[in-house]
Amino acid sequence: MICQRCQPAPILEAYIKEYLVLHMRFGKDIQFPIKAYPVNPEEGMTFVIRGTKTAETVETGEFKVRPKTCIFGLPTTRQNLHLPSEYMMVHVRFQPGAIHKLLRIPMYELLHQYVEAQAILGREIDDVEDQLSNATTYDELPLILDRYFTKKVTRVKFGFEPIDKIGNLILTNPQGFSLTQTASDACLSFRQFEKRFERQVGVTPKYFARICRFYQAYSLKDARQDLDWLSIAVKTGYTDYQHLVKDFKRFAGVTPNILIQESNLNPERRLQLNAEFVGL
């Protein structure tokens, strides 16, 4: 079993943040594991090699089986992911706006959508799926994706512009985000900037910054559970604890303490799989 983060090839770093290789196996006598999945600032692509994942949208109670290979935009509401007794995947975490850069898809069309990859990429994705399924070691998986995405990147006809870097700047420092200054940095008017950002990322820059700040607070507490919530709020730029609670209820559907309790029951934590980083 493994839970490992891998760096993509250097040519892909402007597009792909990292790969996550995950393989979990539970005893058949154990209740199927559930992973808490709050709203987060992520767009990506998942290749499932073994097992089937079902997503429950907590707000509506709707259950949907995810495609074996899917492309997705930002989630807009809390989900619970229901996994089988054995589950294996490799997950591609893109930089903000990178899917739009690669595929020219307006990302507001992919908000909370998990679209079968073949519907977007065609039959070319079948060969990638076959290679992943036939890999004999975990180390082969990111290398297979490196080869595929390198071909995609070399076909991109549009160079990077200042606005292409803004999503990553907000992701890194959401509490220091200034809409006026950011639009100026992108060499665009306010209306042009907001419209283009929403096309590239899926939501307005202000809302994206709010998601990023929430997820930064959640991730910090998840990693440092010795820290109190007031310290977390201060470190992540909230004016007070109540504003932090408001975001947790909006993006996770529960209070901060309940989300951490649920996260402690996530399947990879129950199996004591740490997401180690490996450079390839």
N, C-alpha and C positions, 0 to 999 in steps of 0.2 A: 504494500500500500504506500501511497505517496501523496503529498501536497506540496508542490514545488513551483516557485515562480522562476521564470527563465527570461533572460534578456534576449530580444530579437537581434538579428544581424544589424550592423551599424547603418546600412542603407535604409532600414525600416524604422529607425528610432523616431523620425519625425511623424510617423503614422501610428506606430504600435508602441504602447507603453511597456507591455510585458505579455508573456504567455503564462497561463496557470495550468499545470498538469496535475490532475486529481484522480486518484483511484482509491475507492473505499469499499470495504467488504464487511458486512455485519452478519452475524449468525442468523439463520433463518427463523430461529425461535425468538428473536428480538423484534419488537415493534418497528415498523418502517420509520427511518429517521426523518425528521422535519428540520429544515433550515430556515431561520428567520431572515427575511430579505427586505429590509426597508428601502425606501426611495434612496437612490444614490446617484452620483454624477458619472455614470458609466454608460458607454455605448460599446457594443462588442459583437462577438461572433463565437458561438459555442459548437464544438464538434463532439457529439456523444458517441463513444466507442462501445460502451456496454451499459445496458440498462435503459430505462425510460424515466424521464423527469416530468412530474405533474406540478403545475403552478396553481396555487389557490390565491385569488385576489380577496384579501380579508374583508375589504369594504363591502363587496357584493356577494361574497360566498361562492363565486364562480370558480370552477376547476377546469383547467385546460392542459392537455398533454402537449408538451413542447416538441417541436420537430427535432429529428435527430441532429440536423445541422441547421442552425438558425442565425439570422442577423437581427439585432435589436437596437432600438434607441433607448433614450432615458426612460426608466420606469417612472410612473406618475403617482403610484399609490403602493402601499405595503402589500407584500406577498409572503406566503409561506411555500417553500419548495419541498415537495414530498418525493423522497428518493427510494429506490428499490434496495434490496439487501446487498446488491453489488452495483456500483456505479463508477464509470470511468469516462473521463472527458479531457479535452484540452480546450482551454478557453483563451480567446484573444481579446485583450483589453486595449482598445484603441485610444489614441489621444483625442481630446475633445475636438469635434469637427472633422476628424480624419475619414470617417466613412463617407461623408459628403464629398470630401476631396477625392477619394478613390472612385466612388460610384455615382457621384452627382445626384444623389437622392436628397430631396428636401427632408431634413430630419424631423420636422414636425409631423410628417406622415408616418414616422416610425415610433412616435411616443407611445410607450407601453405596448408596443407591438413586437412579436417574436415571429418573424417571417421565415418560412422555409427558404434556405439559401438558394436552392435550385431555381426558385421563382425569380430571383434577382440575377444570379450568376450563370444560370443555364447548366448544361451538362458538364461543363468543365470541372464542377465541384465534385462530380462522381469519382474522378481519379484520385483526388485528394482524400476523400473518404476511404477509398480502397487502400491507399497507402497507409493511412493511420490505423485502419483495422488490422492490417497485416504486419505492422511494426512489431518487432520482437523485444525491444527495450524501450523504456521511458525516454531515454536520451534522443531517440530517433524522432519523436513527435514534434518538438519545436523545429528541428531541422527540415522536416517535411513542409511545415508551414512557412519557414523562411524561404524555401525555394518557390513556393506558390506565390507568396505576397511580393517577393522581389520582382517576379514577372509582371504582377499587377502595377507595381509602383513605376516600373520603367515605361509603362504605357500612359502614365498620367500626362496630360497635355498642358495643364495649368500650373504655373510656378507658385511658390508660396508668397503671400502678401502679408502686410502687417496684421490684418484682422485674423489670419489663420493662427496667430500665436496667442490671441487674447484669451481663448477658452482655457488654455493651459495656465496662463497667468492668474486667472480667476480661481482655477482649481487649486493652485499653490497658495494663494493668498486672498481668500474670499473676503476677509475682514478689512483688507486694505483696498477694496474695489471702489473706484470712483467712475461712475458712468460717463460723466463729462470728459474726464481725463482719458479714459480708455478709448472713447470715440475719437478724441484728438490724436491719440497714439496710433490709431488705425487709419488716420488721414481721411476720415469720413464725417459727414454731418451726423447729428444725433439720430435722425430718422433712418438714414441709410445704414448706419451702424447696427441699430436694433433690428432692422429688417433682415440684414445679411447674417447677423449672428443667429437669429431665430431659424433661418434657413439652414445654417451649418450645424447648429447644436440641437435645435428643437424647441427651446424655450427662450424667453428674453434673458439678457445678461444679468439683470437684477435677480430674477428668479433662480437662475443657475447659481449665482453667488450664494443665495440662501440655502440651496440644496448642498452646495459644497461646504458651507460653514457647519450645517447640521451634521453632515457625514464626518467632517473633521472632528467635531466634538464626540460623536459616537465612537469613532475609531480610537481616539485618544483614551477614552474611558475603558474601552474594550481591552486595550493593551496595558493600561495603567489603572487597574481597578483599586489601587490604594489611594488614588487622587479623589478628593471630594468634588461634588458637582459644581460648587461655586468656583473652585480653582479651574475646573474644565471650562466653565462659562467665560471666565476672565481670559484664559489662555487662547480661546478661540474667537474672541471679539464680541461676545454677547454683552449687552449693557447690564443685564442682570439675569438671575437664575430663571425668572418667570418667562422671559423671552425664549430661553433655551427649552423649557418645558413645552411651550407653545409649538415650537418646531418639531419636537419629538412626537407630539400628538398628531401633528399634520403629516409628517413623513413616515412615522412608524405605527401610528394608531394607538400608542400606549405611552405611559410615562417613561422617563429615562431609566429608572431602576428596573422596571419590568422588561424593557428591551434588553438590558444587560443580562438579566436572569435568563431570558430566552436564548440569547446568544451563547451563554455558557452551556446550553444543551445542543448547540449545533453539532452535526455529525462529525465533522473533522476534529472538533474539540473533544468530543466523547472518545474518539479513537486516538487522541493525543498526537494528531498530525500537525506539525508546525509548517507554515508556508515559508520554507527556506528559499533563499534567493540563490540562483545559479547563473553565472555568466557563460554564454556559449560562443 
